[in-house]
Amino acid sequence: MALTGTQAVDRATSLLIAILNSSQPPLLSDLARELGLPKSTTSRILGALERQGLIRRDRNNAYLGGEVLLRYASTQNLDSALINRMRTVLETLAEKTSESVNLAVPGNDDLKLIDQVDGKHLLGATNWIGRNVPYHASALGKVLLAFGAAAIPTGTLQSKTNRTITSRTQLNAELEKVRKTGFAIIDNELENGLVAVAAPVFNHDGKVVAAISISGPDARISRAQLIKFGELIIKELKKQNINNGKVGAA
């Protein structure tokens, strides 16, 4: 009898879990016996998982986690290390400005917010972790684009408010300004009433790997304050010996 879609997914998931939980790479016969499946069915499902990069075989034809899972695990480890490294900076900035501070890294279609420290103000405090934030409409995203940590999105630049930059010519000019000043500012471009400033985080090779932002409502944070906040982010990163003196395009 043919498997339903749900049954096929359940069996594929069970096989993948069995491989990942095994103390040593299992063979096809081991997996078929453990799950009580015919070898032919087990082989067919394993082949599909292997084609998708979820599993791979070693020289003994035993099964291991594949490249997709290895890349994911590596990314998660890097994010965790970065969060630990930057936490003191985020807390210091939140304490000094009383505003929300965020840490973001390049994602796939949107940037990925991986940590946040809230300031003392309740007004304007939003949990951004896990939300989809476009590069072109955010201060964090502009920094990642300006310093080559992410590529300018293809296709239409979606308008989030009537002040979002949707022209590529205008966006490129904005990114050039970010490279010169060392920080990016948004003013009602992502959400009405929201302003933010962000600056880059460099690794030891001089490449931008993340960005830090300070954000809040425009009723509380002026343009002049945003500039001061941008300079403060850069100062704190240097103070913590994170950016090794690198500022902007220097």
N, C-alpha and C positions, 0 to 999 in steps of 0.2 A: 504494500500500500504506500502511495506517495506521501511524503511528509508535507504537513502544512507549513506555511511560512513561520509561524510561531514555534513549531517543533524544530524546524531547521535552525532557527536562531538560538533556541534553548540548547540544542546539542553542540552547536559551534561555540557558544559561550562556555558550556561545561568543559569542553575539550581545552579551550584556551586557559581556563582557570586551573585545570588539572596540570597543564604544562608549566604554568607559572608557579604553582604551589609545590611542584615536585622537587625533592631534594637533589635529584640528578636528572639530566635530560632523558625523558622517557622515549621508548620506541613505539611504533605504531601498535604493535601487539600489546604492549603495556597499557596504552590508552584504551584500546578496544575492550580489553579485559576489565579495566577499572570502571568503565562506563557501561559495560554490558552491551556493546554495540557490535554489529558485524564488522569485520575488517574492511570490507568494501565500502560501507557507509562511512566508517572512520577515515579511511583514506581519501574519500571524496571531500569530506568536510575539511580535513587538514590541508588538502590541496588548495581549497578556496581561501583559507586563512593565510596560507603561504603566499599566494598570488597577491594578496592585499598587503603584504609586508608585516602582518601581525605576528607571524612565527617564521622560523627558519630551521634548517637542518644542519647538524654538524657532520663531520666526516664519517661518523658511524650511523648516519641517518636517524639520529635521535633529535628530538624537537626542543627548540629554545625560543625565547621571546624574540620577535623580529625587530627590524630596523625602526618601524613606526613606534613601537613601544619604547625602544631604547632612546629615540629622539625625545619622546615625551618625558621620560624619566629624567633625562639630562636637563631639559628645560625647567622642570619643576625644581631640580636641585639647584640650578643656577638662580632661579627666582628666590628660593629660600635663602641662599647665601647672600644675595643682594639685599633682601629685606633685613637680614641680621646686620649687615654692614651699614645700612643707611638709617636704621631705626633711631639712633641717637640724633642724627641730623634732623629728621622729621620732627622729633619731639622738641628739639631746641627751637626750631622755626615756629612750631605751633605755640610754644610758650612765649616767644618774643613778639609774635604778631597777633596772637589770640584768634587766628583764623585756621581753617582747615588746610592741611598739607597732604599732598598725594605723591606717590611714587608710581611711575609707569614705565613699561618696557614695550618694544615693538610687538605687535600682534600680527595676525594675518590680514584681515580686511580693516580692522580697527586697532587702535592701541589697546594695551592690556594694563589696567590699573591693578597693582599687586599689593599696595599697602596704603593706609591712610591714618593720620592722626588728627583728631578734631580739636579745634580751638575751644575757647571758653564760651563763644557766642552760640546760642541755639538758633537764632535767625540765620538762615542761609546754609546751615549744616546739612549736607547730603552725603549719604554713603554711596561713593562712586565705584567701589570695588565690584567687579562683575558686570558693570554696565557697558554697553557698546558706545564708545566715544570715537567719533571720526577724527582722523588726523588734522584735516584742514580747518576744522571748526574749534579746535582746542589749543590752548597754550602748550600743553604737553606734546601734542601731536606736531605742532609747528616746529618745536625744538628737534624732535626726532627726524622730521623731514629735512630741516635746514642743515643738520650735521650728518646726513647720510645714513642714519640708523634705520630709516624706513624709506621706501620708494613712494613718490607721489602717486596717489591712486589713479588708475585709469578710469575712463568713463566720466560721467557727470559728477561734479562736486555738489553734493546734496545741500540744499539750503535748510538750516535748522531755525534761523530767525531771518528777519529782513536785513540783518547786518553780517550774515555769514559771507565769507569770501567764496564766490562760485566761479570766478574768472581765473584761469590758469596764469595769465599774465600778471594779474594782481597778486596771486598767491606766490609766484616766483619772486616778485618784488618784495613781498613781505618776508620771505625766507632769507633774502639777501640782507634785509635789515636785522633779522634775528642773528645772523652770523656776525654782523658788525657789532651789535650791542652785547651779545652773549646771552640774551634772554628774549622770550616771546611773551606778548600780551594779547589777551582777547578782551573785547568789550561788547557784551551782549551778542556774541557770535554763536555760542553753543546753546544758551538758554537766555531768555529775556531776564534782565536783572542780574545776571551772573558776570563777574569779571575775574580774571586770573592772570598770573604771571608764572612762567616756568623757565628753568635753566637746565643745561645738560649735565649729566654725570659721565665722566670719562673713565675708561679702564686704564690699566697700566701701559697699554700700547697706544694710548692717545685716541682711541675710538669711543664714540658716544654709545653707551649701552642702555641708558635710561634717562629719565628726566624727572625733576621734582617741581611741583607747582604749589602755589599758595592761592587760594580762591575764596570768594565771598560775594555778598551782594553789592551792587554798585552804589546803593544808598549809604554804604558804610566805608567803602574803599575808593578813594579818588585815584585819578591817573598818576598823580605825583606819588601817592603811596605805593601804587603798583611798581613804579620804577624803583623806589627804595626797597621794596620787597624783593625784586629781581636781583638787585645788588647784594641784598642780605643772603639770598640763597647761594650766590657765588662765593661770598665771604665765608659762610659756614662750611661749604664744601672744601674750600682751601684750608680753613682752620682745622678741619678734621683730617687733613692730608689725603683727601679722596681724589681731588682733581689735580694734584701735583702742580698747582700754579696755573693750570690751563684755564683760560677764560675766553669765551667766544671763539673767534677764529684764530686767536693767537696761538 
